[in-house]
């Protein structure tokens, strides 16, 4: 394979600006952050749950306390539940 074939080309987003294309990475206003926290759905990866077994008691208790406070906003996908139960022992 020729070196030229190995070069990865970079193209600008179709609208021409990186800022507009990746707006989710821009700094949010206080109002936007408030709306995000009020409307957010929190979904944990299996590793977040499995790591509860590895953390110190204090760290684990803090995380579980936060999860309790946010329980109405937490969504646990079926796959995460399966992976957690399969790998926790």
CORMOVEN-V434415 format. One record per run of one state. SS is the DSSP state (@ for helix, = for strand, . for the rest). FROM is the first residue (numbers start at 1). TO is the last residue. If there is no record, write none. Layout:
SS_FROM_TO ; SS_FROM_TO
This chain:
._1_2 ; @_3_6 ; ._7_17 ; @_18_21 ; ._22_22 ; @_23_25 ; ._26_29 ; @_30_39 ; ._40_41 ; =_42_43 ; ._44_45 ; @_46_53 ; ._54_56 ; @_57_69 ; ._70_70 ; @_71_73 ; =_74_75 ; ._76_77 ; @_78_87 ; ._88_89
